[in-house]
Amino acid sequence: MKIALFLNTLKEDAWQIGQSIFDYLKREKVEIFAEDEVAKRLGGKRIEEADPKIFSFRLSLGGDGTILRLLHKYKEIDAPLVGINLGSLGFLADVPVKDIFPALDHLLKGDYMVEERLVIEGQKVGGETVLAFNDIVFHRAANPSLIELSIHVDGSFLNTFAADGLIVATPTGSTAYSLAAGGPILTPLLNSIVLTPISPHTISYRPLVLLPESEIVVQYMSMGGPIEVRSDGVSYLSLEKGESYIIRPS
């Protein structure tokens, strides 16, 4: 068995816990691969030198942000992911530190199930496609006032939001920024997409839940400067007046 181990080295005790996991997996005859700094310090092999198809699992030590970072950086690795929570919120990294070794024991014995989560992708018209596991966020950026975003779903006009921005979230991302902005909590296994306006101007602008196969086109309509579009808080681009951004299931 081959496991890709990811470590948030900024977390307290991450190195000590990582070494314990490394030693445990080594005793179980598991081949361990890690990023350069971690591989060099713990003695594993480098992920960059491995075929991404060889991995049985990805093991993340950190918080939800650590998981999002590795998902974006290593998109070509298509192996189930286990999140060990070294942070405060663990919606994705849901294995607590005290349960690490019982969880790994179950994993190595094949006593587990895999949850499949909806992923969306976004593309500025004519631009590069990016993935989002949590959300794609449109924000007014340096504009001092509300912005107007025109929304079309599957070719039909839905609404024009006047707000600080708009969050397009997956069920996984429904407990992230969307929740903070007043969006609903969706069970992670529900296939749907949530549109949550950020500080909308009128009470009629409420979060909307759409079918997962929907194609959503967001057009920036205001006269102000460019706005920001961010995927999972990782990738970034700007949108000028009149430009459109397309979001669909990945």
MIDOSE-1310 file (N, C-alpha, C; in nm, 2 decimals, decimal comma, always signed):
residues 250
mkia	+0,08/-0,12/+0,00/+0,00/+0,00/+0,00/+0,09/+0,12/+0,00; +0,04/+0,23/-0,07/+0,12/+0,35/-0,08/+0,03/+0,47/-0,04; +0,07/+0,55/+0,06/-0,01/+0,66/+0,11/+0,07/+0,79/+0,09; +0,00/+0,89/+0,05/+0,05/+1,03/+0,04/+0,02/+1,10/+0,17
lfln	+0,12/+1,14/+0,24/+0,10/+1,21/+0,37/+0,13/+1,36/+0,36; +0,03/+1,44/+0,40/+0,04/+1,58/+0,39/+0,04/+1,64/+0,53; +0,13/+1,73/+0,56/+0,14/+1,79/+0,69/+0,13/+1,94/+0,69; +0,05/+2,00/+0,77/+0,05/+2,14/+0,79/+0,16/+2,17/+0,90
tlke	+0,28/+2,21/+0,85/+0,39/+2,22/+0,94/+0,38/+2,34/+1,03; +0,28/+2,43/+1,01/+0,26/+2,55/+1,10/+0,18/+2,51/+1,22; +0,11/+2,39/+1,22/+0,03/+2,35/+1,33/+0,12/+2,30/+1,45; +0,08/+2,33/+1,57/+0,15/+2,29/+1,69/+0,15/+2,14/+1,70
dawq	+0,26/+2,08/+1,72/+0,27/+1,93/+1,74/+0,26/+1,85/+1,60; +0,25/+1,93/+1,49/+0,24/+1,86/+1,36/+0,35/+1,76/+1,33; +0,47/+1,81/+1,36/+0,59/+1,73/+1,33/+0,59/+1,60/+1,42; +0,56/+1,62/+1,55/+0,57/+1,51/+1,64/+0,46/+1,40/+1,60
igqs	+0,34/+1,45/+1,57/+0,23/+1,36/+1,53/+0,26/+1,29/+1,40; +0,32/+1,37/+1,31/+0,35/+1,32/+1,18/+0,46/+1,21/+1,19; +0,56/+1,23/+1,28/+0,66/+1,13/+1,30/+0,60/+1,00/+1,35; +0,50/+1,01/+1,45/+0,44/+0,89/+1,50/+0,36/+0,82/+1,40
ifdy	+0,29/+0,89/+1,31/+0,21/+0,83/+1,20/+0,31/+0,76/+1,11; +0,41/+0,83/+1,07/+0,51/+0,77/+0,98/+0,57/+0,64/+1,04; +0,61/+0,64/+1,16/+0,66/+0,52/+1,22/+0,56/+0,41/+1,23; +0,44/+0,44/+1,26/+0,33/+0,34/+1,26/+0,31/+0,28/+1,12
lkre	+0,30/+0,36/+1,02/+0,28/+0,31/+0,88/+0,40/+0,23/+0,83; +0,52/+0,27/+0,87/+0,64/+0,20/+0,83/+0,64/+0,06/+0,89; +0,60/+0,05/+1,01/+0,59/-0,08/+1,08/+0,49/-0,17/+1,01; +0,38/-0,11/+0,95/+0,28/-0,18/+0,88/+0,31/-0,21/+0,73
kvei	+0,44/-0,18/+0,70/+0,49/-0,20/+0,56/+0,42/-0,12/+0,45; +0,38/+0,00/+0,50/+0,32/+0,10/+0,40/+0,43/+0,19/+0,35; +0,43/+0,21/+0,22/+0,52/+0,31/+0,16/+0,46/+0,45/+0,17; +0,54/+0,54/+0,22/+0,49/+0,68/+0,25/+0,56/+0,78/+0,16
faed	+0,48/+0,87/+0,10/+0,52/+0,97/+0,02/+0,48/+1,11/+0,08; +0,56/+1,21/+0,07/+0,53/+1,34/+0,13/+0,59/+1,45/+0,04; +0,55/+1,57/+0,07/+0,62/+1,69/+0,01/+0,76/+1,70/+0,05; +0,84/+1,78/-0,02/+0,98/+1,78/-0,01/+1,03/+1,79/+0,14
evak	+0,99/+1,90/+0,21/+1,04/+1,93/+0,34/+1,01/+1,81/+0,44; +0,88/+1,76/+0,42/+0,84/+1,65/+0,51/+0,91/+1,53/+0,48; +0,92/+1,49/+0,35/+0,99/+1,37/+0,31/+1,14/+1,37/+0,36; +1,20/+1,48/+0,35/+1,34/+1,49/+0,39/+1,36/+1,48/+0,54
rlgg	+1,26/+1,53/+0,62/+1,28/+1,53/+0,76/+1,23/+1,40/+0,82; +1,12/+1,34/+0,76/+1,07/+1,21/+0,82/+1,12/+1,09/+0,75; +1,19/+1,11/+0,64/+1,25/+0,99/+0,57/+1,16/+0,93/+0,46; +1,05/+0,99/+0,42/+0,97/+0,93/+0,32/+1,02/+0,96/+0,18
krie	+0,94/+0,92/+0,08/+0,97/+0,94/-0,06/+0,90/+1,07/-0,10; +0,95/+1,13/-0,21/+0,89/+1,26/-0,25/+0,77/+1,24/-0,34; +0,66/+1,31/-0,31/+0,54/+1,29/-0,39/+0,56/+1,33/-0,54; +0,64/+1,43/-0,56/+0,66/+1,49/-0,69/+0,73/+1,38/-0,78
eadp	+0,80/+1,29/-0,73/+0,87/+1,19/-0,81/+0,78/+1,06/-0,83; +0,66/+1,06/-0,78/+0,58/+0,94/-0,79/+0,47/+0,96/-0,89; +0,43/+0,85/-0,95/+0,31/+0,84/-1,04/+0,19/+0,87/-0,96; +0,11/+0,97/-0,99/-0,01/+1,00/-0,90/-0,11/+0,89/-0,90
kifs	-0,11/+0,79/-0,98/-0,21/+0,69/-0,99/-0,17/+0,57/-0,89; -0,06/+0,58/-0,82/-0,02/+0,46/-0,74/-0,07/+0,47/-0,60; -0,13/+0,58/-0,56/-0,17/+0,60/-0,42/-0,30/+0,53/-0,38; -0,30/+0,47/-0,27/-0,42/+0,41/-0,22/-0,50/+0,51/-0,14
frls	-0,43/+0,60/-0,07/-0,50/+0,70/+0,01/-0,42/+0,83/+0,02; -0,49/+0,94/+0,05/-0,42/+1,06/+0,09/-0,45/+1,08/+0,24; -0,35/+1,12/+0,31/-0,37/+1,14/+0,46/-0,33/+1,28/+0,49; -0,42/+1,36/+0,54/-0,39/+1,51/+0,57/-0,39/+1,53/+0,72
lggd	-0,29/+1,60/+0,77/-0,27/+1,64/+0,91/-0,28/+1,79/+0,91; -0,39/+1,84/+0,96/-0,41/+1,99/+0,97/-0,56/+2,02/+0,99; -0,60/+2,12/+0,92/-0,75/+2,15/+0,93/-0,81/+2,14/+0,79; -0,92/+2,20/+0,77/-0,99/+2,20/+0,64/-0,91/+2,27/+0,54
gtil	-0,84/+2,38/+0,58/-0,76/+2,46/+0,49/-0,65/+2,37/+0,43; -0,59/+2,28/+0,51/-0,48/+2,20/+0,46/-0,54/+2,10/+0,35; -0,66/+2,05/+0,37/-0,72/+1,96/+0,27/-0,74/+2,04/+0,14; -0,80/+2,16/+0,15/-0,82/+2,24/+0,03/-0,70/+2,27/-0,04
rllh	-0,59/+2,30/+0,03/-0,46/+2,33/-0,04/-0,41/+2,21/-0,11; -0,41/+2,09/-0,05/-0,36/+1,97/-0,12/-0,45/+1,93/-0,24; -0,58/+1,95/-0,22/-0,67/+1,91/-0,33/-0,64/+2,00/-0,46; -0,61/+2,13/-0,43/-0,58/+2,22/-0,55/-0,44/+2,19/-0,60
kyke	-0,35/+2,17/-0,51/-0,21/+2,15/-0,56/-0,18/+2,02/-0,63; -0,25/+1,92/-0,58/-0,23/+1,78/-0,64/-0,36/+1,73/-0,70; -0,42/+1,80/-0,79/-0,54/+1,76/-0,86/-0,54/+1,62/-0,93; -0,41/+1,59/-0,97/-0,40/+1,46/-1,04/-0,40/+1,34/-0,96
idap	-0,39/+1,35/-0,82/-0,40/+1,24/-0,73/-0,55/+1,21/-0,71; -0,60/+1,09/-0,75/-0,74/+1,06/-0,74/-0,75/+0,94/-0,64; -0,72/+0,97/-0,51/-0,73/+0,86/-0,41/-0,82/+0,91/-0,30; -0,89/+0,83/-0,23/-0,97/+0,87/-0,11/-0,88/+0,95/-0,01
lvgi	-0,94/+1,04/+0,06/-0,87/+1,13/+0,15/-0,92/+1,11/+0,29; -0,82/+1,10/+0,38/-0,86/+1,09/+0,53/-0,80/+1,22/+0,59; -0,89/+1,29/+0,66/-0,85/+1,42/+0,73/-0,83/+1,40/+0,88; -0,71/+1,43/+0,93/-0,69/+1,43/+1,08/-0,69/+1,57/+1,12
nlgs	-0,77/+1,60/+1,22/-0,80/+1,74/+1,26/-0,70/+1,79/+1,36; -0,61/+1,88/+1,32/-0,52/+1,95/+1,41/-0,56/+2,09/+1,44; -0,68/+2,13/+1,38/-0,72/+2,27/+1,39/-0,84/+2,28/+1,49; -0,92/+2,39/+1,47/-1,03/+2,41/+1,56/-1,16/+2,36/+1,50
lgfl	-1,18/+2,39/+1,37/-1,30/+2,34/+1,30/-1,26/+2,23/+1,21; -1,33/+2,12/+1,21/-1,30/+2,00/+1,13/-1,42/+1,94/+1,06; -1,48/+2,02/+0,97/-1,59/+1,97/+0,89/-1,54/+1,87/+0,79; -1,42/+1,89/+0,73/-1,36/+1,79/+0,64/-1,26/+1,70/+0,72
advp	-1,17/+1,76/+0,80/-1,08/+1,69/+0,87/-1,14/+1,64/+1,00; -1,21/+1,53/+1,00/-1,30/+1,49/+1,11/-1,25/+1,38/+1,20; -1,12/+1,34/+1,18/-1,06/+1,24/+1,27/-0,99/+1,31/+1,38; -1,03/+1,31/+1,51/-0,95/+1,38/+1,61/-0,82/+1,31/+1,64
vkdi	-0,73/+1,38/+1,70/-0,60/+1,33/+1,73/-0,60/+1,20/+1,81; -0,69/+1,20/+1,91/-0,70/+1,08/+2,00/-0,74/+0,95/+1,92; -0,80/+0,97/+1,81/-0,85/+0,85/+1,73/-0,76/+0,82/+1,61; -0,64/+0,88/+1,60/-0,56/+0,86/+1,48/-0,53/+0,71/+1,46
fpal	-0,48/+0,65/+1,56/-0,43/+0,51/+1,53/-0,54/+0,41/+1,52; -0,65/+0,42/+1,60/-0,76/+0,33/+1,57/-0,82/+0,35/+1,43; -0,82/+0,48/+1,38/-0,87/+0,51/+1,25/-0,77/+0,45/+1,14; -0,64/+0,46/+1,16/-0,55/+0,41/+1,07/-0,56/+0,25/+1,06
dhll	-0,58/+0,20/+1,18/-0,60/+0,05/+1,19/-0,72/+0,00/+1,11; -0,83/+0,07/+1,12/-0,95/+0,04/+1,04/-0,91/+0,06/+0,89; -0,84/+0,16/+0,86/-0,81/+0,19/+0,72/-0,73/+0,08/+0,65; -0,63/+0,04/+0,72/-0,54/-0,07/+0,67/-0,61/-0,20/+0,66
kgdy	-0,71/-0,22/+0,74/-0,79/-0,35/+0,74/-0,90/-0,34/+0,64; -0,92/-0,23/+0,57/-1,03/-0,22/+0,48/-1,16/-0,19/+0,54; -1,16/-0,15/+0,67/-1,29/-0,13/+0,74/-1,33/+0,02/+0,73; -1,38/+0,06/+0,62/-1,41/+0,20/+0,60/-1,51/+0,21/+0,48
mvee	-1,57/+0,33/+0,47/-1,65/+0,36/+0,35/-1,60/+0,50/+0,29; -1,62/+0,52/+0,16/-1,58/+0,64/+0,09/-1,70/+0,72/+0,06; -1,70/+0,85/+0,10/-1,80/+0,94/+0,07/-1,76/+1,02/-0,06; -1,85/+1,02/-0,16/-1,82/+1,10/-0,28/-1,89/+1,24/-0,27
rlvi	-1,81/+1,34/-0,29/-1,86/+1,48/-0,28/-1,87/+1,55/-0,41; -1,97/+1,64/-0,42/-1,99/+1,72/-0,55/-1,87/+1,82/-0,55; -1,81/+1,83/-0,67/-1,71/+1,93/-0,70/-1,76/+2,02/-0,81; -1,74/+2,15/-0,81/-1,78/+2,24/-0,92/-1,66/+2,30/-0,98
egqk	-1,68/+2,34/-1,11/-1,57/+2,41/-1,18/-1,62/+2,54/-1,23; -1,53/+2,64/-1,24/-1,56/+2,77/-1,29/-1,47/+2,82/-1,40; -1,52/+2,90/-1,48/-1,44/+2,95/-1,59/-1,48/+3,09/-1,64; -1,39/+3,18/-1,64/-1,42/+3,31/-1,70/-1,43/+3,28/-1,85
vgge	-1,52/+3,34/-1,92/-1,54/+3,31/-2,06/-1,41/+3,34/-2,13; -1,36/+3,23/-2,20/-1,24/+3,23/-2,27/-1,12/+3,21/-2,18; -1,14/+3,18/-2,05/-1,02/+3,16/-1,96/-1,00/+3,02/-1,92; -0,92/+3,00/-1,82/-0,88/+2,87/-1,77/-0,99/+2,82/-1,67
tvla	-1,01/+2,69/-1,67/-1,10/+2,63/-1,58/-1,04/+2,60/-1,44; -1,11/+2,63/-1,33/-1,06/+2,60/-1,20/-1,16/+2,52/-1,13; -1,11/+2,44/-1,03/-1,20/+2,35/-0,95/-1,23/+2,42/-0,82; -1,35/+2,39/-0,76/-1,39/+2,44/-0,63/-1,45/+2,32/-0,55
fndi	-1,40/+2,29/-0,43/-1,45/+2,19/-0,35/-1,55/+2,25/-0,25; -1,52/+2,37/-0,20/-1,61/+2,44/-0,11/-1,70/+2,54/-0,19; -1,63/+2,64/-0,25/-1,71/+2,75/-0,31/-1,64/+2,83/-0,41; -1,71/+2,90/-0,49/-1,66/+3,01/-0,58/-1,73/+3,14/-0,53
vfhr	-1,64/+3,24/-0,50/-1,69/+3,36/-0,43/-1,67/+3,48/-0,52; -1,77/+3,56/-0,55/-1,76/+3,69/-0,62/-1,77/+3,80/-0,51; -1,67/+3,89/-0,51/-1,67/+3,99/-0,41/-1,64/+4,13/-0,47; -1,70/+4,23/-0,41/-1,68/+4,37/-0,47/-1,54/+4,42/-0,47
aanp	-1,45/+4,36/-0,39/-1,31/+4,40/-0,39/-1,29/+4,54/-0,34; -1,23/+4,63/-0,42/-1,20/+4,77/-0,38/-1,32/+4,86/-0,41; -1,43/+4,81/-0,47/-1,54/+4,90/-0,49/-1,61/+4,94/-0,36; -1,63/+5,07/-0,34/-1,68/+5,11/-0,21/-1,83/+5,09/-0,19
slie	-1,91/+5,05/-0,29/-2,05/+5,03/-0,27/-2,09/+4,89/-0,33; -2,22/+4,86/-0,32/-2,27/+4,73/-0,37/-2,24/+4,71/-0,52; -2,24/+4,59/-0,56/-2,22/+4,56/-0,70/-2,35/+4,48/-0,75; -2,37/+4,48/-0,88/-2,48/+4,41/-0,93/-2,43/+4,29/-1,01
lsih	-2,49/+4,18/-0,98/-2,45/+4,05/-1,05/-2,57/+3,99/-1,11; -2,57/+3,98/-1,24/-2,69/+3,92/-1,31/-2,66/+3,77/-1,32; -2,77/+3,69/-1,28/-2,75/+3,54/-1,28/-2,84/+3,48/-1,38; -2,79/+3,39/-1,46/-2,86/+3,30/-1,55/-2,84/+3,16/-1,51
vdgs	-2,94/+3,08/-1,51/-2,93/+2,93/-1,48/-2,99/+2,85/-1,60; -2,90/+2,77/-1,65/-2,94/+2,69/-1,77/-3,00/+2,78/-1,88; -2,94/+2,89/-1,90/-2,99/+2,98/-2,01/-3,10/+3,07/-1,98; -3,17/+3,06/-1,86/-3,28/+3,14/-1,82/-3,24/+3,24/-1,71
flnt	-3,29/+3,36/-1,73/-3,25/+3,47/-1,63/-3,32/+3,43/-1,50; -3,24/+3,44/-1,39/-3,29/+3,42/-1,26/-3,31/+3,54/-1,18; -3,21/+3,63/-1,16/-3,22/+3,75/-1,08/-3,10/+3,83/-1,10; -3,10/+3,96/-1,06/-2,99/+4,04/-1,05/-2,97/+4,08/-0,90
faad	-2,86/+4,03/-0,84/-2,83/+4,06/-0,70/-2,76/+4,19/-0,69; -2,80/+4,28/-0,60/-2,73/+4,39/-0,55/-2,68/+4,36/-0,41; -2,55/+4,34/-0,40/-2,49/+4,29/-0,28/-2,34/+4,32/-0,27; -2,28/+4,28/-0,16/-2,13/+4,29/-0,15/-2,07/+4,18/-0,24
gliv	-2,15/+4,08/-0,27/-2,10/+3,97/-0,36/-2,19/+3,85/-0,36; -2,14/+3,74/-0,40/-2,22/+3,62/-0,41/-2,13/+3,49/-0,39; -2,19/+3,40/-0,32/-2,12/+3,27/-0,29/-2,19/+3,16/-0,37; -2,12/+3,08/-0,45/-2,17/+2,97/-0,51/-2,11/+2,85/-0,44
atpt	-2,18/+2,77/-0,36/-2,12/+2,67/-0,28/-2,17/+2,53/-0,31; -2,08/+2,43/-0,28/-2,12/+2,29/-0,29/-2,18/+2,26/-0,15; -2,24/+2,14/-0,14/-2,29/+2,09/+0,00/-2,17/+2,09/+0,10; -2,05/+2,05/+0,05/-1,94/+2,05/+0,14/-1,91/+2,20/+0,19
gsta	-1,92/+2,29/+0,10/-1,89/+2,43/+0,13/-2,01/+2,50/+0,20; -2,12/+2,43/+0,21/-2,23/+2,50/+0,28/-2,21/+2,53/+0,42; -2,11/+2,47/+0,49/-2,07/+2,50/+0,62/-1,96/+2,59/+0,64; -1,91/+2,65/+0,52/-1,80/+2,74/+0,52/-1,85/+2,89/+0,51
ysla	-1,80/+2,96/+0,42/-1,84/+3,11/+0,40/-1,99/+3,12/+0,38; -2,05/+3,03/+0,31/-2,20/+3,04/+0,28/-2,28/+3,04/+0,41; -2,24/+2,95/+0,50/-2,30/+2,95/+0,63/-2,29/+3,08/+0,71; -2,17/+3,14/+0,71/-2,15/+3,26/+0,77/-2,23/+3,38/+0,71
aggp	-2,26/+3,36/+0,58/-2,34/+3,47/+0,51/-2,49/+3,44/+0,52; -2,53/+3,34/+0,60/-2,67/+3,31/+0,62/-2,73/+3,20/+0,53; -2,64/+3,12/+0,47/-2,69/+3,02/+0,38/-2,73/+2,89/+0,46; -2,80/+2,80/+0,40/-2,84/+2,68/+0,47/-2,73/+2,57/+0,48
iltp	-2,74/+2,49/+0,58/-2,65/+2,38/+0,60/-2,71/+2,26/+0,52; -2,63/+2,20/+0,43/-2,68/+2,09/+0,35/-2,60/+1,96/+0,39; -2,67/+1,85/+0,39/-2,59/+1,73/+0,42/-2,49/+1,71/+0,30; -2,37/+1,67/+0,34/-2,26/+1,66/+0,24/-2,29/+1,57/+0,12
llns	-2,38/+1,47/+0,14/-2,41/+1,37/+0,03/-2,52/+1,42/-0,06; -2,58/+1,54/-0,03/-2,68/+1,59/-0,12/-2,62/+1,66/-0,24; -2,67/+1,62/-0,36/-2,62/+1,68/-0,48/-2,70/+1,80/-0,51; -2,64/+1,92/-0,48/-2,70/+2,05/-0,51/-2,60/+2,16/-0,50
ivlt	-2,64/+2,28/-0,55/-2,55/+2,39/-0,54/-2,63/+2,51/-0,47; -2,56/+2,58/-0,39/-2,63/+2,69/-0,31/-2,57/+2,82/-0,36; -2,67/+2,92/-0,39/-2,63/+3,05/-0,42/-2,67/+3,14/-0,30; -2,57/+3,20/-0,24/-2,59/+3,28/-0,12/-2,53/+3,42/-0,14
pisp	-2,62/+3,52/-0,15/-2,57/+3,66/-0,16/-2,50/+3,71/-0,03; -2,40/+3,79/-0,05/-2,33/+3,85/+0,07/-2,38/+3,99/+0,09; -2,44/+4,00/+0,21/-2,50/+4,13/+0,25/-2,59/+4,20/+0,14; -2,69/+4,13/+0,10/-2,78/+4,18/-0,01/-2,85/+4,30/+0,04
htis	-2,90/+4,39/-0,05/-2,96/+4,52/-0,02/-3,10/+4,50/+0,02; -3,18/+4,40/-0,03/-3,32/+4,39/+0,00/-3,35/+4,25/+0,06; -3,46/+4,24/+0,14/-3,49/+4,12/+0,21/-3,54/+4,01/+0,11; -3,56/+4,05/-0,02/-3,61/+3,95/-0,11/-3,50/+3,86/-0,17
yrpl	-3,37/+3,90/-0,14/-3,26/+3,83/-0,19/-3,22/+3,72/-0,09; -3,27/+3,60/-0,11/-3,24/+3,49/-0,01/-3,16/+3,39/-0,08; -3,09/+3,30/+0,00/-3,01/+3,19/-0,06/-3,11/+3,10/-0,14; -3,05/+3,04/-0,24/-3,12/+2,95/-0,33/-3,05/+2,82/-0,35
vllp	-3,12/+2,71/-0,35/-3,06/+2,58/-0,37/-3,10/+2,53/-0,51; -3,00/+2,50/-0,59/-3,03/+2,46/-0,73/-2,99/+2,31/-0,75; -3,04/+2,26/-0,86/-3,00/+2,12/-0,90/-2,85/+2,11/-0,93; -2,79/+2,00/-0,91/-2,64/+1,99/-0,93/-2,60/+2,00/-1,07
esei	-2,68/+1,96/-1,16/-2,64/+1,97/-1,30/-2,66/+2,11/-1,37; -2,70/+2,21/-1,29/-2,72/+2,34/-1,34/-2,60/+2,41/-1,39; -2,61/+2,48/-1,50/-2,50/+2,57/-1,54/-2,54/+2,71/-1,51; -2,45/+2,78/-1,43/-2,48/+2,91/-1,37/-2,39/+3,01/-1,44
vvqy	-2,44/+3,11/-1,49/-2,36/+3,22/-1,55/-2,38/+3,35/-1,47; -2,27/+3,40/-1,42/-2,27/+3,52/-1,34/-2,21/+3,63/-1,42; -2,28/+3,74/-1,44/-2,23/+3,85/-1,52/-2,22/+3,98/-1,43; -2,10/+4,04/-1,44/-2,08/+4,16/-1,36/-2,14/+4,28/-1,43
msmg	-2,24/+4,35/-1,37/-2,31/+4,46/-1,44/-2,28/+4,60/-1,40; -2,21/+4,62/-1,29/-2,19/+4,75/-1,23/-2,09/+4,84/-1,31; -2,10/+4,97/-1,28/-2,01/+5,06/-1,35/-1,87/+5,08/-1,28; -1,85/+5,01/-1,17/-1,73/+5,03/-1,09/-1,61/+4,96/-1,14
gpie	-1,51/+4,95/-1,06/-1,39/+4,88/-1,09/-1,41/+4,73/-1,09; -1,30/+4,65/-1,12/-1,31/+4,51/-1,13/-1,34/+4,45/-0,99; -1,40/+4,33/-1,00/-1,44/+4,25/-0,88/-1,35/+4,13/-0,87; -1,35/+4,07/-0,75/-1,27/+3,94/-0,73/-1,35/+3,82/-0,75
vrsd	-1,29/+3,72/-0,81/-1,35/+3,58/-0,81/-1,25/+3,49/-0,75; -1,29/+3,42/-0,64/-1,19/+3,33/-0,58/-1,25/+3,19/-0,56; -1,17/+3,09/-0,59/-1,21/+2,95/-0,58/-1,15/+2,89/-0,45; -1,23/+2,85/-0,35/-1,18/+2,80/-0,23/-1,09/+2,89/-0,16
gvsy	-1,09/+3,02/-0,19/-0,99/+3,11/-0,13/-0,85/+3,09/-0,18; -0,83/+3,00/-0,28/-0,70/+2,96/-0,33/-0,67/+3,04/-0,46; -0,74/+3,01/-0,57/-0,72/+3,07/-0,70/-0,79/+3,20/-0,71; -0,74/+3,29/-0,79/-0,80/+3,43/-0,79/-0,79/+3,48/-0,93
lsle	-0,90/+3,56/-0,97/-0,90/+3,63/-1,09/-0,99/+3,75/-1,08; -0,98/+3,85/-1,17/-1,07/+3,97/-1,16/-1,17/+3,96/-1,28; -1,28/+4,03/-1,25/-1,39/+4,03/-1,35/-1,42/+4,18/-1,38; -1,42/+4,22/-1,50/-1,45/+4,36/-1,54/-1,60/+4,37/-1,58
kges	-1,65/+4,49/-1,58/-1,79/+4,52/-1,62/-1,82/+4,45/-1,75; -1,94/+4,38/-1,75/-1,98/+4,31/-1,87/-1,93/+4,17/-1,89; -1,82/+4,13/-1,81/-1,77/+4,00/-1,83/-1,85/+3,90/-1,75; -1,84/+3,77/-1,80/-1,92/+3,67/-1,74/-1,83/+3,55/-1,69
yiir	-1,89/+3,48/-1,60/-1,82/+3,36/-1,54/-1,91/+3,25/-1,53; -1,87/+3,13/-1,58/-1,96/+3,01/-1,59/-1,92/+2,91/-1,48; -2,02/+2,86/-1,41/-2,00/+2,76/-1,31/-2,09/+2,64/-1,34; -2,03/+2,52/-1,33/-2,10/+2,39/-1,36/-2,04/+2,28/-1,28
ps	-2,11/+2,17/-1,27/-2,06/+2,05/-1,19/-1,93/+2,01/-1,26; -1,83/+1,96/-1,19/-1,71/+1,92/-1,25/-1,72/+1,77/-1,29
